[in-house]
Amino acid sequence: MTLNKIFKTALVGVMCLGLSACGGNNTSKPNIANSPEEFNNDVEAAQSTKSSIWDLFGGTPDQKVQVNRYLWNASLDVLEFLPVQSVDPFTGVIVTGYGTPPGSGRSYRATVHIKDPALDARSLNVSLQTKGGRAVSASTTRAVEDAILSRARQLRIADKNL
C-alpha cells in the first residue's frame, strides 16, 4: 500500500468517526429553561410518551360539541324542503341538495355553517346556490338567515316554557 492510499483511508475513517459523533442517542431532556414560553409547551408535548389517534385531530372523544342546538334544529326546520346530503354536528356544517321552495319555480341548494355555540347572528353562515351554479342575491340569503334565527329563538322560548 502506498502512503497516499493510507492517508486517504485514514482521512475517510476520521471523517466517519466525526460524523458518527454528531449523531447519537441522547436520551437526556433538552434544556428548555432558556427558550421562549410559547415553545416550552410544544417541546414538552413532543417528549410525552402518551399518544392516541385523537392526538391527530387535536381532541379527545369525550370532547363536547360546540354547535348551538337551536340554530342546528332551526336550520333543518327552515330548509326542510331541501334534501339533506350531509351533516357534521362536530363542525356544524349542513349541506343540502337541490330543491324548490314552496311557491317558487327556482331550485336552490344550501350550505349552512354554525360556527359558535352562541345563539347569535354571527354564529350562522348560510350559502345558497341556484341550479345553474350561480350565487343567490345577498337579500335572499339574508332572508333565509333571518328565518333560521327567528325559528331558533322560537325553539329556545318553547324550551324555557317546558
C-alpha positions, 0 to 999 in steps of 0.5 A: 500500500502506498502512503497516499492510499493510507492517508486517504483511508485514514482521512475517510475513517476520521471523517466517519468517526466525526460524523458518527459523533454528531449523531447519537442517542441522547436520551437526556431532556433538552434544556428548555429553561432558556427558550421562549414560553410559547415553545416550552409547551410544544417541546414538552408535548413532543417528549410525552410518551402518551399518544392516541389517534385523537392526538391527530385531530387535536381532541379527545372523544369525550370532547363536547360539541360546540354547535348551538342546538337551536340554530342546528334544529332551526336550520333543518326546520327552515330548509326542510324542503331541501334534501339533506346530503350531509351533516357534521354536528362536530363542525356544524356544517349542513349541506343540502341538495337541490330543491324548490321552495314552496311557491317558487319555480327556482331550485336552490341548494344550501350550505349552512355553517354554525360556527359558535355555540352562541345563539347569535347572528354571527354564529350562522353562515348560510350559502345558497346556490341556484341550479345553474351554479350561480350565487343567490342575491345577498337579500335572499340569503339574508332572508333565509338567515333571518328565518333560521334565527327567528325559528331558533329563538322560537325553539329556545322560548318553547324550551324555557316554557317546558 
